[in-house]
Each structure stands twice: as C-alpha cells, then as structure tokens.
Amino acid sequence: MGDVLAYEAELLGLVREYLDFAEFEETVKVFTKECKIKGKTLPKPAGVSSRDSKALPVQKDLLTAFENGEQKVFFQLWQEHISSSVQDNDLVAQKLEFYLHIHFATYLLKHSMGKPDKAELEERISHFKAYLETKGAALSQTTEFLPFYALPFVPNPMVHPSFKELFQDSWTLDLRTRLEKFLSLTLKARQTPRLLTLFKENGQCSKEMLQHLHQQLVESEHRTMTYLKRFNKMQADYHNLIGVTAELVDSLEATVNGKMITPEYLQSVCVRLFSNQMRQSVAHSIDFTRPGTASTMLRASLAPVKMQDVPLLPSLDYEKLKKDLITGNDRLKAFLLQALRWRLTTSYPGEQRDTVLQAYISNDLLDCHSNCQRSVLKLLHSKSEVVRQYMARLINAFASLAEGRVYLSQNPMLLRMLEERLKAEDKDSLTWENVLGALQKFSLRRALQSAMIKDGLIFWLVDVLTDTDCLSDYTLEYSVALLMNLCLRSAGKKMCARIANHVLKVLSDLLGHENHEIQPYVNGALYSILAIPSVREEARAMGMEEILRCFIKEGNAEMIRQIEFIIKQLNSEEPLNDSIVSDDEEEEEDEEEDHDIMEADLDKDEVLQPQLGELAGEKLLTTEYLGIMTHTPKMKKKLFPGVHQSIDEPLQRPVTPGYHRTVY
C-alpha cells in the first residue's frame, strides 16, 4: 500500500491524461470531482488536449512570440520543438519558415509609431540576410520567393510595389493562421498520453524479450547436452588415467627392486589408455620391444582426440520429415527447413558433417530421385515467401558441399526451377540471394555450366549487372563470379561475342566498383572473353586499353599484374583455339574440385523466430522426428584437390567466392 501512496498522484494524473485524450469528458468531470471529495491530489494536465481544451504550452509560446515580434525567442523554440527532419525535408515547413523570417525582418517597420530603432532594425535585416545565404538558399530558384531576396537591399520596402502586401494586416493574419495550423499538426505527435506510450513500449518489449529468452533456452539446452557428453567422456578418461598412473607407479617401484617390465604388460597399459576401438587396434599392432615406441604413440594419438570426441548427431525419421514437409502447414515447413539447414551449417566439418549429408542424400531428403507430382523440391514454388526463402537457403547449403552438388545435379528439373525463381523473385530478397548462390556453386560442374549457358543465363546476368545499386555485396559478388565461370567455357565466350559491346561496357564499369572483392572475377571474365578475336576488336574500338591503364595507376600490385595479363591478351593476334581444356564436346565428369566452404551468410538475417512453447532447430528434430540409429559410415568420394594458379594471373578455373577468399 505504501508504494501506491508514494506514486498515487502520478498514477491519477496518468489516468486523467488518458481520459482527457480519449475525450471521455463526462468521465473526466466525475473522476476529478471524486478525487476532490476523497482528498486525492490530482496533477494539472500538461501537454494533452481534447477538442475543447487550450493549445499546447509550446504552441502558445510560439504564437505569443510571433505576435510580439520576439525573433530570438521564437526561433529558439522553433529549433527545439520542430524536428530537424521536418525542417530539412518538409517543403511546407521550409516555405513557412521563409515567410516567418520576412515577418520578423519587417516587424519593426509595421509596429513602430515613429521611426524604428535603427540598430535593432539593422540587426533584424542582417539576421534575414544570413538566413537567405544559408537555409533560405534552398528556395532561391523558386519563382514564389525570388523577389524577397532583394528585400534586405531596398531602402524603404513599405512603399515598394513588390513588398506592399507584406505590410497589410491581412498578410500577417494569414501567416499566423498558417503557423497555428502547422503547429497543431506537427506537435500533435507529442500529445500521445504517457499511459498509452507505457503500454505500447512495455507490451512490445516483453513480447520480444520472451521470444529472445525462449530462443536462448533452446540454444542453451543444445549446448548443455553437448557439454554433458564431453564432461562424461572427460570424467571416464580421468578415472582411467588415475588407475593407469597408479599401476605405473607400482611398476616403477618394482623396477627399482630389480623386477623387469614385459612388453606384454606395456601393451596392456596402452590398450587401457587408448580406449577408443580404433586406437586399441593400433596399440595391439605396435612393437613395444623398441625403445620410445609407447611415448611416441601417446603423443601421436593426442592430436586427433578432439575431432574423435565430436559426437554423431541422432538419426531422424526421414519418412515422417518428408511427409510433413509436403503436407504440413507453412510455418511447420519453414521450421523444418531451417532445422535441417542448421544441421548442415553448424555441424563440425569432417565425420559429423559428412554423416549428416550422407543421411540426407541416402534418404533422398529433397526428392531429387522422385518423379512424384508433390515433392519437397516443389517448395521452391510455395505461395509462402518464408517457405521459398528457407527452401532456397537449404539448397544453397547443399550446394556448398561437393557431394551435395553431385546429389542436386541428379535432378534434371532443379536447375530450370532455380533459374525460374531467379527471374521471378525480387532482387533485394534473401530468396533471390540464396538461389543465386546455389546457381553459382552449380557452375563448378561442367554439365550444369553447359545447361546454364544454353538457357541464356549469360545474357540475363549481364543485364542484372548493368545496374548494381540494387544488389547486396553477396549478390554482386556471386553474380560476377557466376558470369566468370560461364565465360571460361568456349560456348560462354561465344555467347558473350554476340553482345560484345554490352558485356565489355558492363565489365569495364565493374572494374571501378567500390566492392574490391569482385575484381578477380571481373578480371577473369575479361581475360577469358578476350580470347575471341571479334571481342578483342570491339574492345580496341571502345578504347579498352586506355580504360585498363587507368586502373593500373590506382590498383594494388596483385590487380596491376592481372590487368597487365589482360592487356597482353587484348593486344594478341592469336585465333580462338576450340580445342582448349574448356571446350564443350563432352561433359563426362568423374571429378570435381574440392570446394567445400559453408558461408556464414547461409544463416544470416533469420526471419523465423519461435514463439513461446514452439520447438525449433535441433530440439524440433530430436523431439518430433527421432529415428532409429542408422548411421552407416561411408567413404567420402575422393575429390580433385584443385589447381592453385598464380595470383598474378586472372582466374582461369571455376571458383566460388567463399572458396576463393579462403584459399587466396
């Protein structure tokens, strides 16, 4: 009760303020009367007005200063209470402020009985001049205000034909009305009652905090399980180590007393030290009669312990998962797509991630091998933007891994579906960004490169790159890298030759782009298409060498050397050699360069957040879709390690931006 009494007056004031704002006029009267009867202190209302109440104090002060010609007081209040965004961007406010300066500049001429005070008049005229040269300069090109720029220089404006109107009472009255109306509208936002503000702010804050806490709880539970497993493993190893240490101390004592230690005994100790089955087999196979063998083995075994301790994730019921991905509601579909992606992106590189990917592929998670009318891949065409986005994110995550690209490439329709989405989605959406990312990674595979070139993707990319202002850094980088990968093929070069002028113009513009991450791909694309004689001819005609030499002056050493290679290619007279490694006769490919890079961008800007009580991420998968343990170790396909060319030369093999950043 003491707390209530301490804040009673303020609380009553809040209630009164809200009732007044909502125009409960009769209720306000009864409320005020009852407070008076009960002896409750009711603060006077400040700042909130109903239709019949008086103007805001600030508004009243401004109008008083206007009427009394108090220039300094008026503009001090104006600066404090009219926001700078309104002053700078609202044309009505700018025009009104201009006329207000005229009003105060001529005030003494209108209201002085005799001659006005010369010093004060000069000060006001000087203030008006300063305004015209600063803020007022913005309206100097407007016909309405142009004559007034001469006002400070006219000796007697009261008799001048252009300014006679300023000294009539009707002009001042009209300006006051305009000022009052402007203040009523502009200061209205400040009349929101404090009770409403408190409710809105605290309600929204509490909701967001609950969601944030729930998400933290889900993540904390996941971390707790991981740490618990590690703790149990460390505890078991600790007890084992203590036992072995005690035995070794006993053995040392026995040695002091002249008792020999046999190789069999050493082997049994090592087997206990290395409890992992794989290490036991190694321990059994080593010759312990050789000096130093045991200690060497111990040191060697410590290095891989960390990765060996990473647990495999629980198996899932993929049949149920796929059924809910096809028939569930949109929110469930989005949460499942998110959780499945997180399994890939947050798993440890190596055995854990390989096992996750192999489980997805062996259970045909995305229905790449299915001919059914309703398949998981069709989620790319969902009416829900969130489902489309999360499906695109998952495909992009698959495409980030070489084995994932092999799996996705087995569906002949997927490439066409992604191309359709690329042309249908908004360029500033995350769906578009992830579809583009997936296609760029697809371009590492020759068969998919050929299909994209045949589908005219080069023409589309060149058009997109004509205007880069609407592209994020990610989409710009991946667009240029995709264009380069397609230009490395002879079919791609020939496509570019058909629109040589357009392509060269776009690439030369990109050379000077502020995002320097795209430079290697621009250089690679230029170098590649200049292998075509007709493109070289077009480049020379448009003065490409001069353009390139401009960038030599500004670029870093690496870029300078690459541009020198491009200039050399530009000035060469060699005919196009169709038998080079990038020819397009056959795409039988058993090997692909090992470009396994999982970018952080795959999980950025998550739009989907669980409500209180909703399951998400690994918690959702292991609670609702836990399956029988079916992990089957599979040897990862041996991948071509990739050719590491000199950074001095433009790129001449397909790459992804993520891989290029990591390696170079």
N, C-alpha and C positions, 0 to 999 in steps of 0.2 A: 504493500500500500504506500510505503514511503517513496518508492520510485515513481509511482503515479502522481503523487502530490508534487514532487520535485519538477515534473515536466507537464503538469496539468495545464497551465496557462498556454504553453506552446502547442499542446495537443488540441486544446479547444480552438486555438487560432487556426490550426490546420483544417479542422472540421468546418469552421466558419468560412474559411477561404474557399474550400471546395464547394460548399453550398452556394456561396455567392457566385462563383464561376459558372456553376450549372444552372443558375437563375432560379433556385428554389427560394423565391422572395418571401413568401409567407412563412416557410420553414425557418428562414434566417431570422425573421422577426420573433417567432415563438422561441427559437433557440437563444437569441440574445436576451429576451425577457426572462426566460427560466434561469439563465446564468446569473442575471442580476438579482433575481429572487433568492437564489441559493448562495449568493455572495461569491460567485466564482469570477476570477479576473479573466476578462476576455480582451486580448490584444486588439488594437485597432487594425483593420485590414490594410495591407500595404502591397500595392502592385497589381492586385487582381480586381477587375471591374466587371460589373454586369452592364446591361444596356443603359440603365438609368444612372449609373454611378459616374463620378467625375473621371477626367483623364488621368493617365499615369503621371506621377510626380515629375519624371524626366521630360515627358511630353509638355507638361505645363511650364516647366522651367525654360524649355527651348522656345516656346511660343512667347513667353514673357520677355526673354532676351531679344527675340525678333522685333517685338513691338517697341521696346525701349532702345533699340539700336545698339545693344551691348555686344559688339562684334566678337571680342575676345572670349567672353563667357559662352556665347552661342557656339562658336566653332570648337571650343574645348569640350563642351557637352556632345557636340556632333561627332567628334573623333572618338570619344569614349563609348558612345552608345549605338552608333551606326557602324556595323561591321565593315572591315576593310574590303571584304569580298563584294559587298553591296556597293560600296563607294567606287571600286575599281571596275566592276563588271556590269552594273545595272545602269543602262542609259538614262532611265527616268531620274535616278539619283544624281547622275552626273549633270544633267540639264538643270535640275532643281538647284544643285549646289552652285552652278554658274550664276543663276538669277539671284540667289541669296547673296553672293559676293557683290553683285551690282547693287542690291538693296542697301547693304551696309556701306558701300563706297559712296552712295548718293544720299545717305540718311541725313547728314548734317545740312545739306542743301535744301532738303524738303522740310525739315523741322526746326530750323533756326529762325527766330523772329527777326533779327537783324543780320549782320554779316556773320557767317560761321567762323569758329575758331580756326585760324589759318594753319596752325601747327597740327591740330587734330585732323583737319581735312587732308592735309598733305600726307599724314600717316596712313589714313584710310585709302587714299589713292595709291600710295606706294604699296600697301598690302594687296590691293587689287592687281597692280602691275605684276607683283611677284607671283600671284595665283595664275595670271594669264601665261606667264613664262614657264610654269611648272605643270600642275594638274590640269589647268584650263587649256593648255596647248592641244589636248586631245580633240577639242571641238573646233579648232581653228579652220578646219576645212568644211565646216557645216555652214550653209548659207544663212540659217536662222541666227547664228551667233557672230558671224563675221563682222558686222558693223560695230559691235561692242568692243572689239579690240582697239578701236580708235578712241574710246571714251576717256581714258586717262590723259589724253593729249589735247582734248577740246577745252578751251579756256572757260566757256560758260555753257555747259551742256543743257541747262534749263531752257535756253532759247533755241538750241539747235534742233532742226526739223526731225533728225533721226532719233533724238532722245527725249522729245517732249512727252511721249507716253509714259516714261519712267516716273514722271513727277505728278502723275494723276493719282488720286486716291483709289480709283478702281483697279489700277495695276497692282498697288500694294495689297489691296484686299483680296484680289485674285491669287496673288502669290502666297498670302497667308493661308487661304483655303487649301491650296495645293500642298503646302507644307504640313498642315494639320492632317490631311488625308494620308499623305505619305508616312507620317509618324505613326498614325493609327495602325496602318497595315504592317509597317516594318517592326514596330515594337510589340505587335500582338503576340509574337512567338515567346516573348518574355513573360506573358501573362499566365502561362500554364501553372496551375496550382501545385504547391510543393507535395501535397498528398499523392497526386497523380504521378508526379515525377518519381517519388519514392517507390510507389507500387510497381511502375514500369521497370525501373532500374533494378530493383531487388528481385523481382519476379524473373526477369530475363537472366540476371546474374546467377540466381540459384539454379535455374534450369541448365545453363551452360556448365556450371560447376559440378552438378550431379552427373552430367554426361561425361565430363572430363575425368571425374573421380572413378566412374564406372569403367571407363577405358583403361585408366591406370590400374584398377583392380584386376582386370583381365590380363594385362601385361605382367603384373606382379605375380599372379598365380602361375603364369607360364614360366617366369624366371625362377620362382620358388621351386617348381618341380625339377628344373634343370640343375639348380644348385644342390637340391636334396640328393639327387643321383650322384653328383660329383662328391658330395660330402660322404655318402655311404661308401663310395669307392675308395676315397682317401682314408676313411676310418679302417676299412678292411686291410688296405695296404699297410697302414701304420701298425696294426696288430701283428700282421705277418712279419713286418720288418723287425719289430721288437723280439719276436720269437727267434728269428734267424740270427739277430745280433747276440742274443743270449747263448745260442748254440756255438756261435763263432768264438765268443769269449771263452766258453768251456774248451773249445778246440785249441785255442791259444795256450790255455793253461796246460792242456795235455801235451802240447808240443814242447813246452818248457820242461816238462817232466820226461821228455825223450820219446813220447809216443808219436808215431807217424800218422799223417792225414792222407787217406787214399783218394785217388781221382774219383772213385765212385761216390765218396762222401761229398766232395766238392760239387759233383754233378747234381746230387740230390738237393743241396742247398740252393744251387742256381735255379733248379726247376721250381722250387718254392718261391724264390724271389720273383721269377718271371711267370706269374700265374696265368697270363694270357695263353691260350692254346697254341697260337702260332709261335710264341716265344718258347713255349715248352719244347716244341719240336726242334727249334733251333738249339736249345740247351742240350737236348739229347744227342745232337749230331756233332757237337764240338769236342775236339780232342783236349781234355783237361790236363794231359801229361805235359803239354807245352807250357813253359813259364809265361805268366802275364795274360793268359787267354781269358780267364774269368773276369779280370778287371776290364779288359778291352771290350768284352761282350757287354758288361754292365754299362759302360759309358756309351757304347753304340746304341744300346736299347733305350736310353733315356730320351733321345731326340724325337722318336715318333710317338712317345707316350701320349702327348697332348691330343693329337688327332685321333689316336686309337680310342681315347676316352669319350669322344663325341658320340652320343647315343643315336641309334637309328630312330626315326620318328615312327609312331604307331601306324599300323596298316589301316586302310579305310575300306568301307563298304562302297565300292565304286558303282555298283549297280543302283543302289539307293541314291547315291550322289547324282548320277546322270539322270535318273528319273525326276528328281526334284529340280535339277537344272532346266529340264524341259517343261515340267508341268507345274512347278511351284509358282508362287506369286513373285512379282518383280523384285520386291525387297529381299526375299529369301535368295533369289537367283544372284542378286548383286553381292550379298554377304558371302555366298558360297564361292563365287568367282574371286572375290577379294581374299578369302581364306586360302584358296588353292594357290593363288599367286604368291601370297606371303610365305607359303611352304617352300616355294622355289627360291624366292629372293632372300629370305632370312636364314635358309639352311646353310651349313658350313660347306664351302667348296671341297670337293673330294667325295668320300664314300657316302656321306649323308645326303648331299645334293644329288649325286648320281642315282642313289636308291630312290629318292623322291621322283626324279624324272623318269626312271625306268618303270616305276609303278604307274605313273600317268600314261606312259606310252603303251605298256603291255595291257592295260585295261582300256585302251583307246578312249581316254578321257574326253577328247574333243570330237569324237566320232569321225576321225579322218578316214577311217576304213569303212564307214557306214554309208549305205545308199538310201537310208530311210528318209521319208519326207520331212519328219521332225527330228532334227539332230541338234547337238549342242552348238555346232558352228553357226546355226541359223540365228543364234542370239545376237550376231552382228547386225541383224536387221530388226532387232526388237524395237517396239514403239517407245520403250523407256530409254531416255538418253543415258541414265546412270548404268543400266544393264549393258548398253552398247559400249560405253566407255570402259567398264570393268572387263568385258569380253576382249576388247582391243588391248587392254593392259596385259591380260593373261597371255594372249597370242604373242605380244611383244616380248614377254618374259620367256616363253618357249623359244622364240626366235633368237634370243640372246645366247643360246647354247647350241653347239653344232649338232648334237643328237636331236635336239628339239627341232632344228631346221630340217633335218632329214625326215622326221616324223610328219611335220606340217606339209612338206613338199609332196607327200604321197597322196594328198587330196587334190585332184585336178581342178576343183571349183574354187578352192580357197583364195588363190591369187586373184581371180576375177572378182570375188566378193570384196576383197580388200581394196582393189582398185576402184570399185563402185563406191565404197564408203569414203575413200579418199576424195572423190569428186562430189560427194553428197554432203559431207559434214562441214560445219563452219571451221574456217582456218584457225580461229582462236580457241577451239575446243580441245580438251585433253584426248578425246576420242580420235580426232584427226591427227594429233601429235603421235599417239601410240600406233595408229595404223601406218603412218609414215615411217616410224621407227622400225616396225616389223618388216615393211617392204624393203627398207634399206638393208636390213640384215639378210633378207631373202636374196638380195642382189650379190651375195657372196657365192651363190650356187649358179653354175653356168646355165643350166636348163631354165631356171627361173629368170635369169638375166635375159635370155633369148625371148621368153614369153613377154616380158615387160617391154622390151624394145619393139616387138611385133605389135603389141597393144597400143603403141604410140605414147608411152609414158614420158619419153624424152620431150616431145612437143608440149605436153601438159606441164612438166617441171619447169621448162624454160619460161612459159607464160607466168607461172606462180612466182618465179624468181625475178620477174620484171619489177614487181613491187614488193620489197622486203619489209616495209614498215609494219605490216600486219603480222609478221612472223616472229615467234619467240626465238630465243637463241638456239633452243633444241631443234625446232622445226627447220630453221635456216640451215643449221649445220648438217642435219640429216638429209635435207633436200639436196644440198650441193654435193654431199658425199654420194648420194644415190645417183645423181646425174653423172658424176665422175665414173662410178662403177660401170654404168651403162655405156659411157663413151669409150671405155677401154676395149670394148668389142668392136670388130670391124663393121658389124651391122649397125652398131650405135654410131660409129663415126659417119657412116653413110647417111644415117638419118639426120645427123647434125648438118651434113653438107647440103641437105635440101633447104635448110633455113639458116645458112651460114652467117648471114649478116645479123640476124636476130640473136643467135647464140653468142656470137663474138661480142655484140653490144652488151648483152647481159653479163657475160663473164668479165669483160673489161670494167663494168660498173662494180662488180663484186670484188675486184682486186683492191678497190679503195674502201671497202666496207669496214666499219669500226670494229666488227667482230673478227679478230685475227685468227680465231680457231678455224675459220673456213678456208684460209689461204692455201693450205696444202692441197685441198680438193679442187679449188679453182685452178691452181697451177697444174694439177694432174689432168683435169679435163681439157684445159687449153693445149697442153703438150700433146695429148692424145689426138685431138681432132685436127691439129696442125700437121698430122701425118698425111692428110688428104690434100693433094695439090690444089684443088679448087678452093678449099677453105683457106689455104695459105695465100692464094691470090686475092681472096676477099679481104683477108686480114691486112695484107700490104696496102690494098686500096684505101682502107679506112685508117691507115697510119698506126697500126698496132705496135710497131717497134718503138715509135715515139712515146706511146702510152706506157709501154712496159719500162722504158728507160726512166720515166718519171718516178715509177715505183722503186727503181733501183736506188734512187737518191734517198728515199725515205725508209726503205725496209731494213730488217736485220740481216746479219750475214747469211743465215740459212736461206732466207727468202731470196736474197740477192743472187745466190748461186743457182737456185731453182729457176729464177727468171732468166738468167744467162743461158740455161739449157733451152728454155722456151724460145728465146731469140734465135739461138742456133738452129732450132727446129724450123722456125719461121723462115729463115733465110736458106734453108736447104733446098736442093732441087731433086731430091730422091722421089721416084714414083711410089705410089701406095703398094706395099707388099702384102698381098692377101694370104700369104702362107705363114704369117707370123703366128705366135702362140695363141693369140686371141681370135683366130678365125672361127667361123661358126658352122662348120660342116657337121660335126658330131658332138653331142654333149654327154657321152657316156662318162660319168664321173664316179669313181670309187673313192676318191679322196677329197677332202676339203680342208682348207687351212683352219687351224685350231684357234678360232676367235671366240672364246668363251668369256664374255665380260658382262656381268649383271650390273647395269647402271642404277644409281640411286634414284634417277628420275622415274623409274618404274613405279615407285611407291610415293611419289610426291603429291601434295595437294589432295589428300583423300577427302572426297565429298561425302562419303558414307560413314556415319558415326552411330554406334549402337545406343539405343535408348536404355533407360534403367530396366534391368531384367532381361535384356536381349543378349544372346550369345553372338560372339564374333571371333574371327581368327581361328587359331588352333583349338580354342575352347569349344567352338561350334563343331569343328570336325571330330574331335575326340569324344564329345558328349553325344552327338546325334548320329555320327556316321562311322563309329569304330568298327573295324572289320577283323577278320581272323588274321593272325600273323602270317603273312605270305611273302616276306622279303626273300627274293632269290638273287643272290649275288650274281652280277653279270659283268663280264669283262667289258670295259669301255672300249669302243671302237678306236683303233689307233688312228690318230688324225695327223694330217700333214702339218708339220710344225710351222710352215710359212717361211717365205723368203725375206730376209731382212736386208733391204736395199739401203744404199747410202742416203742420208737425209739431204745431201746436196742435190739429188735429182728429184724431179717431180714424181709423184706416185705413179706406178705402172702396174699395180696389182690391186684387186678389190679389197677394201678395208671397211670397217665400221669406225665412226668417230670415237666410241668408247675404247676400242682396241688400239687405235692409233695414238690416243692420249697416253695410254698405259705403256706402250712399247717405245714410242718415240719421245 
